[in-house]
Amino acid sequence: MLDHATWSAITGPLAPLAVGDGDARGFQPDVCSFTAVRDWHAPGVWDAIVDLVGPGGDFALPPAGVALPAGWEVTFTLDGVQLVETDRLETRPDDEAVELGADDVPEMLGLVALAQPGPFLPRTYLMGRYVGIRRGGALVAMAGERMHPVGWTEISAVATHPDHRGQGLAARLVRDVAHHIRERGDGVYLHTTATNPARALYAGLGFRLRQELTFGSVRTPA
């Protein structure tokens, strides 16, 4: 399931936030930029992508071994990793964690811009439960849920304000989010870049490497 996490989420628990009804699908543009196909080797898959994003549109990078048709181009690549929970991951609710919603979006976007944890858009919070920690009324740390492939939930947007790092806030929120995921009976996983120093934090919390992968996008012919 985790090899096809985006497709499983788009066609499953997150279907109300999705766009498209064919072999290529994505999310509403202010929710998430991720896209996926049912099968990269299916007849007509490239036409399905063009139907979804249009000429000159961007779509997820296919896996290694899938050749692009003539006129398509790779526009972005980044080495990443997929991490999954182990029995060492100790989870617990955090008394200081507050649930975040629509009214908190401006602060969430501001914190993401400072901390750069990865993509987060104005309606990304609708993908799952997001929580934060405040200091003096200001949001200084956050984390939440993004993809929901069947049986799993992804932790994402783990961000701490630069002035509040070194206090263990990220670890506390990861444990809180993971606790609620496990209470639903889902497994916990996450993605990050291959060179992200936070990998040491995740390893210390009890995550292990499941696979190395390449994030990226391709562009359809204009």
C-alpha positions as CSV (number, residue, x, y, z in Angstrom):
1,M,0.0,0.0,0.0
2,L,2.8,2.5,0.8
3,D,4.3,2.0,-2.7
4,H,1.0,3.6,-4.0
5,A,0.1,5.8,-1.1
6,T,-1.1,8.8,-3.0
7,W,-3.4,6.8,-5.3
8,S,-4.8,4.9,-2.4
9,A,-5.5,8.1,-0.5
10,I,-7.0,9.9,-3.5
11,T,-9.3,7.1,-4.3
12,G,-10.0,6.2,-0.7
13,P,-10.3,8.3,2.5
14,L,-9.4,11.6,0.8
15,A,-11.6,11.1,-2.3
16,P,-13.8,14.1,-1.3
17,L,-10.8,16.4,-1.8
18,A,-9.7,14.9,-5.1
19,V,-10.1,15.9,-8.7
20,G,-10.4,13.7,-11.7
21,D,-12.2,10.4,-12.2
22,G,-10.0,8.5,-14.6
23,D,-6.6,6.8,-14.4
24,A,-4.9,10.0,-13.4
25,R,-6.1,12.0,-10.4
26,G,-5.0,14.8,-8.1
27,F,-6.2,17.0,-5.3
28,Q,-8.1,20.3,-5.4
29,P,-5.4,22.9,-6.1
30,D,-5.5,24.7,-2.7
31,V,-5.4,21.4,-0.8
32,C,-2.4,19.5,-2.1
33,S,-0.2,19.5,-5.2
34,F,0.2,15.7,-5.2
35,T,-1.0,13.6,-8.2
36,A,-1.0,9.9,-9.0
37,V,-2.0,7.3,-11.6
38,R,-3.7,3.9,-11.2
39,D,-1.0,2.2,-13.2
40,W,2.0,3.7,-15.0
41,H,2.0,0.9,-17.5
42,A,-1.8,1.1,-18.4
43,P,-2.8,1.9,-21.9
44,G,-3.8,5.6,-22.2
45,V,-2.2,6.7,-18.9
46,W,-0.3,9.6,-20.6
47,D,-3.5,10.8,-22.2
48,A,-5.2,10.6,-18.8
49,I,-2.5,12.8,-17.3
50,V,-3.0,15.4,-20.0
51,D,-6.7,15.3,-19.6
52,L,-6.2,16.1,-15.9
53,V,-3.5,18.8,-15.9
54,G,-3.8,20.1,-19.5
55,P,-1.0,21.0,-21.9
56,G,2.0,22.4,-20.1
57,G,0.8,21.0,-16.8
58,D,2.8,19.4,-14.0
59,F,2.4,15.9,-12.7
60,A,4.2,13.5,-10.4
61,L,7.5,12.0,-11.6
62,P,7.0,8.4,-12.7
63,P,9.1,5.7,-11.0
64,A,12.5,4.6,-12.3
65,G,12.1,2.4,-15.4
66,V,9.1,4.3,-16.8
67,A,10.2,6.3,-19.9
68,L,8.6,9.6,-20.7
69,P,6.9,10.1,-24.1
70,A,8.4,12.5,-26.6
71,G,7.8,16.1,-25.7
72,W,7.5,15.5,-21.9
73,E,10.2,16.9,-19.6
74,V,11.4,16.4,-16.0
75,T,11.1,19.7,-14.2
76,F,12.1,18.8,-10.7
77,T,13.8,16.0,-8.7
78,L,14.8,15.6,-5.1
79,D,16.1,12.6,-3.2
80,G,13.8,11.5,-0.4
81,V,13.1,8.7,2.0
82,Q,10.0,7.0,3.3
83,L,10.1,6.1,7.0
84,V,7.8,3.8,8.9
85,E,7.1,3.3,12.6
86,T,8.7,0.5,14.6
87,D,7.8,-0.9,18.1
88,R,10.2,1.6,19.5
89,L,7.9,4.5,18.7
90,E,6.4,5.6,22.0
91,T,3.3,7.7,21.4
92,R,1.3,9.8,23.8
93,P,-1.2,12.7,23.7
94,D,0.3,16.1,24.6
95,D,-1.5,18.3,27.0
96,E,-0.2,21.5,25.4
97,A,-1.2,20.5,21.8
98,V,-4.2,22.4,20.4
99,E,-6.1,21.3,17.3
100,L,-5.7,23.7,14.4
101,G,-8.4,24.6,11.8
102,A,-9.5,27.2,9.3
103,D,-9.0,30.2,11.7
104,D,-5.3,29.1,12.2
105,V,-4.4,28.9,8.5
106,P,-2.6,32.3,8.2
107,E,-0.4,31.4,11.2
108,M,0.2,27.8,9.8
109,L,1.2,29.2,6.5
110,G,3.5,31.7,8.1
111,L,5.2,29.0,10.2
112,V,5.6,26.7,7.2
113,A,7.2,29.6,5.3
114,L,9.8,30.0,8.1
115,A,10.5,26.4,8.9
116,Q,10.2,24.9,5.3
117,P,8.9,21.4,6.3
118,G,7.5,20.8,2.8
119,P,4.3,21.6,0.8
120,F,1.4,23.1,2.8
121,L,-1.4,25.0,1.1
122,P,-4.4,27.0,2.4
123,R,-6.7,24.0,2.7
124,T,-4.2,21.3,3.4
125,Y,-5.5,21.2,7.0
126,L,-8.6,19.4,5.6
127,M,-6.5,16.3,4.9
128,G,-6.4,15.3,8.6
129,R,-5.9,16.3,12.2
130,Y,-3.4,19.2,12.7
131,V,-2.1,20.3,16.1
132,G,0.2,23.0,17.3
133,I,1.8,24.5,20.4
134,R,1.5,28.2,21.2
135,R,3.8,30.5,23.2
136,G,2.4,33.9,24.2
137,G,-0.5,33.2,21.9
138,A,1.7,32.7,18.9
139,L,1.9,29.4,17.0
140,V,5.5,28.1,17.4
141,A,5.2,24.5,16.4
142,M,2.9,22.3,14.4
143,A,2.4,18.8,12.9
144,G,-0.4,16.9,11.3
145,E,-1.7,14.2,9.0
146,R,-1.6,14.3,5.2
147,M,-2.0,11.1,3.1
148,H,-4.3,8.3,4.3
149,P,-3.6,5.2,2.2
150,V,-5.8,2.4,3.4
151,G,-4.4,1.2,6.8
152,W,-1.9,4.0,7.2
153,T,-1.6,7.7,7.9
154,E,1.2,10.0,7.0
155,I,2.6,12.5,9.5
156,S,3.5,15.8,7.7
157,A,4.2,19.5,8.2
158,V,6.4,19.0,11.2
159,A,7.5,22.6,11.8
160,T,9.1,24.6,14.6
161,H,9.7,28.3,14.7
162,P,13.5,29.0,14.5
163,D,13.3,30.9,17.9
164,H,11.8,27.9,19.6
165,R,14.0,25.0,18.4
166,G,15.9,22.8,20.7
167,Q,12.9,22.5,23.2
168,G,11.7,19.1,21.9
169,L,8.4,20.6,20.5
170,A,8.6,18.7,17.2
171,A,9.1,15.3,19.0
172,R,6.2,16.0,21.3
173,L,3.9,16.8,18.4
174,V,5.0,13.8,16.4
175,R,4.2,11.6,19.4
176,D,0.8,13.2,19.8
177,V,-0.2,12.9,16.1
178,A,1.1,9.3,16.0
179,H,-0.9,8.5,19.2
180,H,-4.2,9.5,17.6
181,I,-3.3,7.7,14.3
182,R,-2.7,4.5,16.3
183,E,-5.9,4.9,18.2
184,R,-7.7,4.7,14.8
185,G,-5.8,1.5,14.1
186,D,-3.6,2.9,11.3
187,G,0.1,2.5,10.9
188,V,2.3,5.6,11.0
189,Y,4.7,6.7,8.3
190,L,6.3,9.9,6.9
191,H,8.4,11.3,4.1
192,T,11.3,13.7,4.3
193,T,14.3,14.7,2.1
194,A,17.3,12.4,2.2
195,T,19.5,15.1,3.6
196,N,17.1,16.5,6.2
197,P,18.8,16.7,9.6
198,A,15.4,15.8,11.1
199,R,16.0,12.2,10.1
200,A,18.0,11.8,13.3
201,L,15.0,13.0,15.3
202,Y,12.7,10.5,13.5
203,A,15.2,7.7,14.0
204,G,15.5,8.5,17.7
205,L,11.7,8.5,18.0
206,G,11.5,5.0,16.6
207,F,11.1,5.3,12.8
208,R,13.1,3.2,10.3
209,L,13.9,3.6,6.7
210,R,11.5,1.7,4.4
211,Q,12.7,2.9,1.1
212,E,14.7,5.6,-0.7
213,L,12.8,7.4,-3.4
214,T,12.9,10.4,-5.7
215,F,10.4,13.2,-5.4
216,G,9.8,15.2,-8.6
217,S,7.5,16.4,-11.3
218,V,7.2,16.2,-15.1
219,R,5.5,18.6,-17.5
220,T,3.2,17.7,-20.3
221,P,3.9,19.1,-23.8
222,A,2.5,22.6,-24.3
